[in-house]
């Protein structure tokens, strides 16, 4: 499997064009195979493609927030095709959308994204957090299952930690969704609380892969058995320098 790095993990370093470029180069030097984008900081698609080629990196995916989908969905697919990004992902739903009406809004846009994906050769995916493992009010299993039911072609980027955090066995879910599973996120944690987010909510305290309590060996073994191409490191908060954590994480992955 190839090892990718979600640049959201180093978002503090990627707030400018220069910062994003510098961070990508540093991630490449650590030995990662690819990066997952969450913004482009105004860099042209052909420049992104050239940058990655020069660093011997691939783009495995890009996270596209809902407001960007609503502003110019086709433009996102055109950019991805030109930049060599094979997948585009709905990454997160704001708390105000975590309702039956909000989930239906997402389900309503997915068929349009699938059509655009076919037009440009870029696959749309959905990425979960823990709240998608609440029961769907319509009796369709988990909210995540209901969202995926919007179209048989929408893929899944399973965040294995958030499944675990929600009380769901990540391996069982991976195996049950193997036909939809495109890639996975892996995390590690020191504790399931202990850190306060910007909005005042207590959240898990994350750490570099292989230095905490997450049983990623079982998850990675399943991913390999399922023939997944990518495993992507993501860290929502870090008690140490984010690039130091990124380097520790790739070392940790190589030890599994």
C-alpha positions as CSV (number, residue, x, y, z in Angstrom):
1,X,0.0,0.0,0.0
2,X,1.1,3.6,-0.6
3,X,1.4,6.0,2.3
4,X,-0.2,9.4,2.1
5,X,-0.3,12.4,4.3
6,X,-3.4,14.6,4.7
7,X,-2.1,18.2,4.5
8,X,-4.9,19.3,6.8
9,X,-2.7,17.8,9.6
10,X,-0.2,20.6,8.9
11,X,-2.8,23.3,8.1
12,X,-1.0,25.8,10.3
13,X,1.9,25.6,7.8
14,X,-0.2,25.6,4.7
15,X,-2.0,28.9,4.9
16,X,-0.1,30.5,2.1
17,X,1.1,29.3,-1.4
18,X,4.7,29.3,-0.2
19,X,3.9,27.5,3.0
20,X,1.9,24.8,1.1
21,X,4.7,24.2,-1.4
22,X,7.4,24.1,1.4
23,X,5.3,21.6,3.4
24,X,4.7,19.3,0.4
25,X,8.5,19.2,-0.2
26,X,9.2,18.3,3.4
27,X,6.6,15.6,3.4
28,X,8.2,14.2,0.2
29,X,11.6,14.2,1.9
30,X,10.2,12.0,4.7
31,X,9.4,9.3,2.2
32,X,5.6,9.5,1.9
33,X,4.2,8.4,-1.5
34,X,1.6,11.1,-1.7
35,X,-0.4,13.9,-0.2
36,X,-4.1,14.6,0.3
37,X,-5.2,18.2,-0.3
38,X,-7.7,20.3,1.6
39,X,-6.9,23.6,-0.2
40,X,-4.7,24.8,-3.0
41,X,-3.9,28.3,-1.9
42,X,-4.4,29.7,-5.4
43,X,-1.8,27.4,-7.0
44,X,-2.7,26.6,-10.6
45,X,-3.5,23.0,-11.3
46,X,-0.6,22.5,-13.7
47,X,1.7,23.9,-11.1
48,X,0.4,21.4,-8.6
49,X,1.0,18.6,-11.0
50,X,4.6,19.8,-11.8
51,X,5.3,20.3,-8.1
52,X,4.2,16.8,-7.2
53,X,6.1,15.2,-10.1
54,X,9.3,17.1,-9.1
55,X,8.9,15.7,-5.5
56,X,8.2,12.2,-6.7
57,X,4.8,12.4,-5.0
58,X,1.2,11.5,-6.1
59,X,-2.0,13.3,-5.2
60,X,-4.2,10.6,-3.7
61,X,-7.3,12.7,-3.0
62,X,-8.5,16.2,-2.1
63,X,-11.1,17.3,0.5
64,X,-13.6,19.8,-0.8
65,X,-15.8,21.6,1.7
66,X,-19.5,21.9,1.0
67,X,-19.3,25.6,0.3
68,X,-16.8,24.9,-2.5
69,X,-19.1,22.3,-4.0
70,X,-22.0,24.7,-3.9
71,X,-19.9,27.5,-5.4
72,X,-18.4,25.6,-8.4
73,X,-18.6,21.8,-8.3
74,X,-17.6,21.4,-12.0
75,X,-14.6,23.7,-11.4
76,X,-13.4,21.4,-8.7
77,X,-13.5,18.4,-11.0
78,X,-11.8,20.3,-13.8
79,X,-9.0,21.4,-11.4
80,X,-8.6,17.9,-10.1
81,X,-8.3,16.4,-13.6
82,X,-5.7,18.9,-14.6
83,X,-3.7,18.5,-11.4
84,X,-3.8,14.7,-11.5
85,X,-6.0,14.3,-8.4
86,X,-8.0,11.0,-8.8
87,X,-10.6,11.5,-6.1
88,X,-12.6,14.4,-4.5
89,X,-14.2,14.0,-1.1
90,X,-17.0,15.5,0.9
91,X,-14.9,15.7,4.2
92,X,-17.1,17.1,7.0
93,X,-20.5,18.4,7.8
94,X,-20.9,21.3,10.1
95,X,-23.0,20.7,13.2
96,X,-26.0,22.6,11.8
97,X,-26.2,20.1,8.9
98,X,-26.3,17.0,11.2
99,X,-30.0,16.7,10.9
100,X,-32.3,14.6,8.7
101,X,-32.7,17.7,6.4
102,X,-29.0,18.3,6.3
103,X,-28.1,14.7,5.5
104,X,-30.8,14.8,2.7
105,X,-29.1,17.9,1.3
106,X,-25.9,15.9,1.0
107,X,-27.7,12.9,-0.5
108,X,-29.3,15.2,-3.1
109,X,-26.0,16.6,-4.4
110,X,-24.2,13.3,-4.6
111,X,-25.8,12.1,-7.9
112,X,-24.7,15.4,-9.5
113,X,-21.1,14.8,-8.2
114,X,-21.1,11.3,-9.6
115,X,-22.2,12.6,-13.0
116,X,-19.4,15.2,-13.0
117,X,-16.9,12.5,-11.7
118,X,-17.7,10.3,-14.7
119,X,-17.3,13.3,-17.1
120,X,-13.9,14.2,-15.8
121,X,-12.6,10.8,-14.6
122,X,-12.4,11.7,-10.9
123,X,-14.2,9.7,-8.3
124,X,-16.3,11.3,-5.6
125,X,-15.9,10.0,-2.1
126,X,-17.4,10.6,1.4
127,X,-15.2,10.9,4.5
128,X,-16.7,10.2,7.9
129,X,-16.4,11.4,11.5
130,X,-18.0,9.8,14.5
131,X,-21.5,11.4,14.1
132,X,-22.2,9.5,10.9
133,X,-22.4,6.3,13.0
134,X,-25.5,7.5,14.7
135,X,-28.6,5.7,13.7
136,X,-30.4,7.2,10.7
137,X,-33.9,8.4,11.6
138,X,-35.3,6.8,8.5
139,X,-34.3,3.3,9.6
140,X,-31.5,2.9,7.1
141,X,-28.8,1.8,9.5
142,X,-26.1,4.3,10.3
143,X,-26.3,7.9,8.9
144,X,-23.2,6.9,6.9
145,X,-25.0,4.0,5.3
146,X,-27.9,6.3,4.4
147,X,-25.5,8.9,2.8
148,X,-23.8,6.2,0.8
149,X,-27.2,4.9,-0.4
150,X,-27.6,8.1,-2.4
151,X,-25.7,6.6,-5.3
152,X,-24.0,3.2,-5.6
153,X,-21.0,4.8,-7.2
154,X,-20.0,7.1,-4.4
155,X,-16.9,5.8,-2.7
156,X,-15.9,5.8,0.9
157,X,-12.8,7.1,2.6
158,X,-13.2,5.5,6.0
159,X,-11.7,7.4,8.9
160,X,-10.9,4.3,11.0
161,X,-10.3,6.2,14.2
162,X,-13.7,8.0,14.1
163,X,-15.4,4.7,13.5
164,X,-13.6,3.3,16.6
165,X,-14.4,6.4,18.6
166,X,-18.1,5.9,17.7
167,X,-18.0,2.3,19.0
168,X,-17.9,0.6,15.6
169,X,-15.3,-2.0,14.8
170,X,-13.3,-0.4,11.9
171,X,-12.3,-3.7,10.4
172,X,-15.8,-5.0,10.4
173,X,-17.0,-1.9,8.7
174,X,-14.2,-2.0,6.1
175,X,-15.0,-5.5,5.2
176,X,-18.7,-4.7,5.0
177,X,-18.1,-1.8,2.7
178,X,-15.2,-3.2,0.7
179,X,-16.9,-2.6,-2.7
180,X,-17.1,1.1,-1.8
181,X,-13.9,1.6,0.1
182,X,-11.3,3.6,-1.8
183,X,-8.8,4.4,0.9
184,X,-8.6,4.9,4.7
185,X,-7.5,7.4,7.2
186,X,-5.4,6.2,10.2
187,X,-4.8,8.1,13.4
188,X,-3.3,7.3,16.8
189,X,-4.3,8.7,20.2
190,X,-3.1,9.3,23.7
191,X,-6.5,9.6,25.2
192,X,-10.1,9.8,24.0
193,X,-10.4,13.3,25.6
194,X,-8.2,15.8,27.2
195,X,-7.9,18.4,24.4
196,X,-10.3,21.4,24.0
197,X,-11.1,22.4,20.4
198,X,-11.5,26.0,19.2
199,X,-15.2,25.9,19.9
200,X,-14.8,24.7,23.5
201,X,-15.6,21.0,22.9
202,X,-13.4,18.3,24.5
203,X,-11.9,16.1,21.8
204,X,-9.4,13.3,21.7
205,X,-5.7,13.9,22.2
206,X,-4.0,12.6,19.1
207,X,-0.4,11.5,18.6
208,X,2.0,10.1,16.0
209,X,1.1,6.7,14.5
210,X,2.6,3.9,16.6
211,X,3.1,6.0,19.7
212,X,-0.4,5.7,21.2
213,X,-3.2,3.3,21.9
214,X,-4.9,2.7,18.5
215,X,-4.6,-0.9,17.2
216,X,-3.7,0.1,13.7
217,X,-1.9,-3.2,12.9
218,X,-5.3,-5.0,12.6
219,X,-6.7,-2.1,10.5
220,X,-3.7,-2.0,8.1
221,X,-3.7,-5.8,7.8
222,X,-7.3,-5.6,6.7
223,X,-6.6,-2.8,4.3
224,X,-3.8,-4.8,2.7
225,X,-6.0,-7.9,2.4
226,X,-8.7,-5.8,0.8
227,X,-6.2,-4.5,-1.8
228,X,-6.5,-0.8,-0.9
229,X,-4.1,1.4,-2.7
230,X,-3.7,4.1,-0.1
231,X,-3.5,4.5,3.7
232,X,-3.5,8.2,4.7
233,X,-2.2,9.7,7.9
234,X,-4.3,12.4,9.5
235,X,-3.9,14.1,12.8
236,X,-6.4,16.6,14.0
237,X,-4.2,18.0,16.8
238,X,-0.7,17.5,17.9
239,X,1.2,18.1,21.2
240,X,4.5,18.2,19.2
241,X,5.6,19.9,16.0
242,X,3.3,18.7,13.2
243,X,6.1,17.8,10.9
244,X,7.9,15.9,13.6
245,X,4.7,14.0,14.1
246,X,4.4,13.3,10.4
247,X,7.9,11.9,10.3
248,X,7.3,9.7,13.4
249,X,4.0,8.5,11.8
250,X,5.6,7.3,8.6
251,X,8.2,5.4,10.7
252,X,5.4,4.0,12.7
253,X,3.6,2.8,9.6
254,X,6.7,1.1,8.3
255,X,7.0,-0.9,11.5
256,X,3.6,-2.5,11.1
